[in-house]
Amino acid sequence: MAGSSPRRVVITGAGTVNALGRDVAATVDAMAEGRSAIGALDFPDVERLSMRIGAQVRGWVPGDLFDGARLSLYDRFTQFALVAGREAMAQAGLDAVPGDPTRWGAVIGTAGGGNGTVNDAFRAVFAEGKNRVHPFTVPRLMNNAAASHLSILWGLMGPTFSVATACSSSNHAIGLAVQMIRAGMADGMLAGGAESMLNFGGMKAWEGLRVMSPDGCRPFSLGRNGMVQGEGAAVFVLETLEAAQARGAEILAEIKGFAMTSDAGDIVMPSVEGAARTMRMALADAGVSPDAVGYINAHGTGTTANDRTEAAAIHAVFGARAGQVPVSSTKAMHGHCIGATGAIELLACLMALRQGVIAPTVGFTAPDPDCPLDVVPNTAREAQVTTVMSNAFAFGGLNAVLVLGRV
């Protein structure tokens, strides 16, 4: 491919499981209606937590979805990824990967991997006094389990791995998949994120950071008091524009730009400069100006520090337009799904591009002078947009931004 232009990468399939819905249609409908799935958590020892709310996937019955032999290998986060992957492949019109399976792979972002399996093993050993854990504890808890099981299910024999960059994991996973297709290392990829940390051990660890809200997520709003955690997965089928067109696939969007940077600063505090630099680099990679962006899906966690920093970074990049371009955070609806959050939020970007509906920032009560943005408060908005941006800024100072456009 020396001397040739990078291959254009498009999305031809999308799938999800999250607290808003068990598929893309239900999720997008909930986003358009501004419904929040945050509520009281339900799992063993929840009464020992100080923070007892979250966006939990309710009524999940794994035995209805997987046979017993396979299920013994699947942590909850892997289950979510496999169901999302099935929907994505079906929407892409694929019952198998087209062409050479050694040219297809999977990249899945996750921060905690099989966190539920870890919680169960610790409970068995420390709380219940058992001397043995489940024989598949290690295969269930490993971060690459979801990516590996997707590869097994679909016969993906190309690059397959997991990415763990905290809250930027999904954007990193999708961006790396794009880069591999662009460069000719692969012809297609399943990419996205999966996370399930809503258990006693997972939530107790997050409580220690003192960034959780006891009563709700209110991104960019005056008086906001922290994030609320969610769980779920979203998986996308990525392939070249040329291949998608050749097989007559419906193209959901093109991933035009991607950038990833490190703040090289504080392990938990975000950086205006780092966030702004990443947004500028993603726009440059996409070959578009800030003026072309019609919607920004913000990281927007609902913490005082993140939202103020992200607003300042948007102003640094978009200048006079910063207060005019619609910016929303969907985390107040589906929760902060940590390693899966960027993938689930990409559905709001697709909704804006394809349906002309911008998801709202729900839970908004009053403008914060430190966040002078058009945050699409509480009610979705119709708008015709051709280019959107999705931000992810993680603990560890790791930033990943995607730019998508219509084809």
Steps between C-alpha positions, in 0.01 A plus 500: 500500500801726478409834351125434507241684707385342828192288462173659613334319790125480552257353752258248352363342817426605858385307804456575869384388841466770765261622766298699243433202274601153384562617143581809296138590417389501864811693606460769236130536577581552868768756414260690274237502775751609764427203727742418781569141605667600826334349805552296815764228467410138569775253590638326812628733775373816327381619843866527605564766235468874549420550130211274406390625159616403153388419146465124534392259225183360656353154461806354332456120481817353346351151476247629249780626275781243522525126546633378833832369372592830341353712777741355755774688312324836479521780754215750478713747299572228242131413481418862422767515228382180331136613487606841365727331246216282372282803439783686326572211265130456423460868416808480278325220313767247593460144625875455458787735425539566127819385337810383682436450877867565571431857386233561766548553872354659813605777737292548814558767761444419866638645822398229745471190282328219688447710810195301607705181492766665719231613744349150516840335553592739781160444662547122484848506652478783752132530596389139467828338608525270199837367389412466131373732232333420168744315272442754221563803721807612306350458149189686617673795666771573242456829316528337158216252566233696312724559196612136502147362518390729217787362293399141587132558424561667164822329393706820507860397448662843460611759761297439817568659838362716779577861589497624859525878526236560767218720369661542155526125433221482239617800302853363501374158387295644215776738396764224496269280292458788253875547478560130428243499220637825358851360498401174333567279804137386495199518269240519774467508877250465779575787736343658805493456875346295781485556874323364808627636830164535677569267791597555862876488445494711186279769650682506834825572316341790313354639822854544626573756227221728624389585146161324517165674534249371755200645318557526123725601211462864385771574243597866454224608740549738790501299821608171342664270751655206320466209260265203506627169373334283237574176317460350155667463164493629144668333205537624142587336170773704329615442142632691203266729310592317181412156641175623654389656173601191302276273705215752513515550876315782671759751621419654837786751508864549411762524774692791354741590775662368816758628745642378830728684739630494855493795739815372672371683805271398783368145541141615564468873423418587136692747287357777282807495277495122456131488413528792258810355333322168441193666347719708266697191394182301430362782285830519313497124445146529362599792279218719628488835677329566833233690307387173337409332829126505565493301825743403776429201721685613810678287755283694747525286813312733733800565724594860569853463367431305180216713372675830568819376334321358196301821451822703506660261249201529263530879519871476424433296186173647372553864596200724436288198395557317829179627655299428185590144396270252677684304770337227706591227744285187491653365823206642697286241315711182472750576775876516471573156355876546554682294232179456296381858524650638178352216296151547643528875448592444135136397453399859581742616231342263247155623602604860432646413159228264382181622666580867550429473873746625760480321834437726800697552818237390750494591867606856414370750755686828448787635287847500653702812412808272485335293222371754244378246243181417313443173687161414341339501846247226581328480159632355175538734205458456127798619297654405169867420559762343277797479738508404868766459768515255792725581797651264757739622770617240750667468837869471435482800267419286196288669233331357190278693258309375196356704212220347295321616188233406252606319187 
